[in-house]
Amino acid sequence: MIETTRADTPPVPTIVVSRPGIMQQSLRASLAACPWIAVVASFGDGLTTMNQLARIHPGIVVIDSNLLEEEVDALIAAVKVSQPAIRCLVFLKSTQQEMRMLAAGADAVTLRDVSTPQLQAILARLVQAARNPET
């Protein structure tokens, strides 16, 4: 059993950044299925997220691409400058955005329609990286 799924290991605080609505609700529901993730806040824009980041101290920031592309780029860059240990996962509308988000500093990207096992594998890697930032 990998460390991320151990019952005695506390979940990693996670922020969801997505415009309010069905996608934000879907992301929260998908993440709730992972016991090693604790969604502690949701924000509808990058500026609010950055203003709250120091107060919340998340290990992971999950960003939906329903924000403007430039806003996603700026948010990832700002997170990586201010708190480089935070892991960023971006949910994409299409694979055409993948290279841009990785170049902006995203630790992982996936399409919105990712399967549950694939999402759990991605999250497991991010959780381990968030718990062991020097690796």
For each residue, the residues with C-beta under 8 A, 3 or more apart:
1: 5 6
2: 5 124 128
3: 6 9 128 131
4: 9 36 123 124 127 128 131
5: 1 2 9 35 36 124
6: 1 3 9
7:
8:
9: 3 4 5 6 36
10: 38
11: 14 35 36 37 38
12: 36 37 38 58 59 60 127 130 131
13: 38 40 56 57 58 59 60
14: 11 31 37 38 39 40 58 59 60 61 62
15: 39 40 41 42 43 49 52 53 56 58 60 61 62
16: 24 27 28 31 39 41 42 43 62 64
17: 42 43 44 45 46 49 61 62 63 64 67 75
18: 21 23 24 27 42 44 62 63 64 66 67 91
19: 23 24 44 45 64 66 67
20: 24 42 44
21: 18 24 25 66
22: 25 26
23: 18 19 26 27 64 66 91 112
24: 16 18 19 20 21 27 28 42 44 64
25: 21 22 28 29
26: 22 23 29 30
27: 16 18 23 24 30 31 62 64 91
28: 16 24 25 31 32 39 42
29: 25 26 32 33
30: 26 27 33 34 116 119
31: 14 16 27 28 34 37 39 62 123
32: 28 29 37 39
33: 29 30 116 120
34: 30 31 37 119 120 123
35: 5 11
36: 4 5 9 11 12 123 124 127
37: 11 12 14 31 32 34 60 123 127
38: 10 11 12 13 14
39: 14 15 16 28 31 32 42
40: 13 14 15 56 58
41: 15 16 52 56 58
42: 15 16 17 18 20 24 28 39
43: 15 16 17 48 49 52
44: 17 18 19 20 24 48
45: 17 19 48 49 67 71
46: 17 49 50 67 71 72 74 75 78
47: 50 51
48: 43 44 45 51 52
49: 15 17 43 45 46 52 53 61 75
50: 46 47 53 75 78 79 82
51: 47 48
52: 15 41 43 48 49 55 56
53: 15 49 50 56 57 58 61 79 82 83 86
54: 57 82 83
55: 52
56: 13 15 40 41 52 53
57: 13 53 54
58: 12 13 14 15 40 41 53 61 86
59: 12 13 14 85 86 87 127 130 131
60: 12 13 14 15 37 86 87 88 89 123 126 127 130
61: 14 15 17 49 53 58 75 79 86 87 88 89
62: 14 15 16 17 18 27 31 88 89 90 91
63: 17 18 67 72 75 76 88 89 90 91 106
64: 16 17 18 19 23 24 27 67 90 91 112
65: 69 72 90 91 92 93 97 101 112
66: 18 19 21 23 93
67: 17 18 19 45 46 63 64 71 72 75
68: 71 72
69: 65 72 73 97 100
70: 73 74
71: 45 46 67 68 74 75
72: 46 63 65 67 68 69 75 76 90 101 104
73: 69 70 76 77 100 101 104
74: 46 70 71 77 78
75: 17 46 49 50 61 63 67 71 72 78 79
76: 63 72 73 79 80 88 90 101 104 105 106
77: 73 74 80 81 104 105
78: 46 50 74 75 81 82
79: 50 53 61 75 76 82 83 86 88 105
80: 76 77 83 84 86 88 105
81: 77 78 84
82: 50 53 54 78 79
83: 53 54 79 80 86
84: 80 81 133
85: 59 130 133
86: 53 58 59 60 61 79 80 83 130
87: 59 60 61 107 108 126 129 130
88: 60 61 62 63 76 79 80 105 106 107 108
89: 60 61 62 63 106 107 108 109 110 122 123 126
90: 62 63 64 65 72 76 97 101 106 108 109 110
91: 18 23 27 62 63 64 65 109 110 111 112 114
92: 65 95 97 98 101 109 110 111 112
93: 65 66 97 111 112
94: 97 111
95: 92 98 111
96:
97: 65 69 90 92 93 94 100 101 109
98: 92 95 101 102 109
99: 102 103
100: 69 73 97 103 104
101: 65 72 73 76 90 92 97 98 104 106 109
102: 98 99 105 106 109
103: 99 100
104: 72 73 76 77 100 101
105: 76 77 79 80 88 102
106: 63 76 88 89 90 101 102 109
107: 87 88 89 126 129
108: 87 88 89 90 122 125 126
109: 89 90 91 92 97 98 101 102 106
110: 89 90 91 92 114 118 119 122
111: 91 92 93 94 95 114
112: 23 64 65 91 92 93
113:
114: 91 110 111 118 119 122
115: 118 119
116: 30 33 119 120
117: 120 121
118: 110 114 115 121 122
119: 30 34 110 114 115 116 122 123
120: 33 34 116 117 123 124
121: 117 118 124 125
122: 89 108 110 114 118 119 125 126
123: 4 31 34 36 37 60 89 119 120 126 127
124: 2 4 5 36 120 121 127 128
125: 108 121 122 128 129
126: 60 87 89 107 108 122 123 129 130
127: 4 12 36 37 59 60 123 124 130 131
128: 2 3 4 124 125 131 132 135
129: 87 107 125 126 132 133 135
130: 12 59 60 85 86 87 126 127 133
131: 3 4 12 59 127 128
132: 128 129 135
133: 84 85 129 130
134:
135: 128 129 132
